[in-house]
Amino acid sequence: MAAVDGAYDCVAKTPMGDQNGVFTVISAGDRFNGTFAGMMGSLDVKDGKVDGNKLTWKMEMTLPMPMTLECEADVNGDAITGTMQLGAFGAAGFSGTRRG
């Protein structure tokens, strides 16, 4: 298991208020797959890349409107912090803790 793998309980600070979700990371070399499952449903990771403890990926959101979220995060121990670019809505920060 890579240092970045796991399920993280996250909170994203979005223009629509705090969004709780579970971010799952399953890495394979310098790529990763996963999902961000929350109140808006489950979004699949697209084009996930791993560079040490840094993750970059995209997600295609359909609700409440279609947009591509461009995301990056750093994993430090069991903590994850990052940002999601929300198109016209700017950026949302998020943070979370890996489940034991």
N, C-alpha and C positions, 0 to 999 in steps of 0.2 A: 504494500500500500504506500502510495506516495504521500509526501508531507501535506499536500493540499487536499487529499481525498477526504470525503466525509459528508455529513449532513449538518448544515448550520442553521440555527434558529436566528432569523434576521429581522430587523426593522428598517424599512426604507422611509426616509423623510421626503414625501412627495408633495406637490401642490394640492393634492386631494387628501392630505392628511397622512398620518403614519400608516404604512402598509406592512403588516406582519406576514412573513413567509418563511418557507424552508427552502434553502438553496442546497442542492445536492451536486457534488463534484465527483466524477469518476474519470480519473486521468489514465492516459495510455501514452507514455513517452511525453512528447511536447504538445499533445492535444488533450482535450477533455470533452466529455459529454456530461449532461446533467439536466436538471430542471429547476425552475423557481416556482414553487407552488404556494399560492396565497389566496387572498380574497378575490382576486381577479381570475382565478383558475390557475392552471399550470402552464408555464411557458417553457419551451424547450431551448436549451443552449444551442446556438448555431456558431460554427467557426470558432470553437473554444481553443485557446492556446495557453500553454503553461510555459513560463520562463522563470525557473527557480520557484520563488513563493508568489510570483505575480501571475494573475489570471486576466485574460482579455477575452471577451465574447460578445455576441449579439443575441437578441431575443426579438421575435416578431410578436407584437401585441396586437390584438384585434379589438378588444374592448377597453375603455369606452370608445376608442377610435383606433384605426389601424396606424401603427407606427413601429419603426425599428428602434429598439433600445440598444445603445452602444455602451458596454459596461467594462469596467476594470476593477480589480480588487487585489489586495495584498493579504496573504495569510501569515500570521505571526503566532506561532504556537497553536492554540485553539481559538484564536480570535481572527475574524475577517473584517476588513473595512474596505469600502470602495465607493464608486460613483456610477450612476446610470445616467446617460444622456437621454433626455426625454424629448428629443426633437424640439419643437417650438416652445416647450415648457421648461427648457433649461436642464439643469442637472439636479439629480436627487442623490444625496449621500445615503449610504446604508452601512450597517454594522451588524455583527452577529457573533455567536459562539458555537463552536462545534459540539455536537451531542456526544456524550461520553461513550 
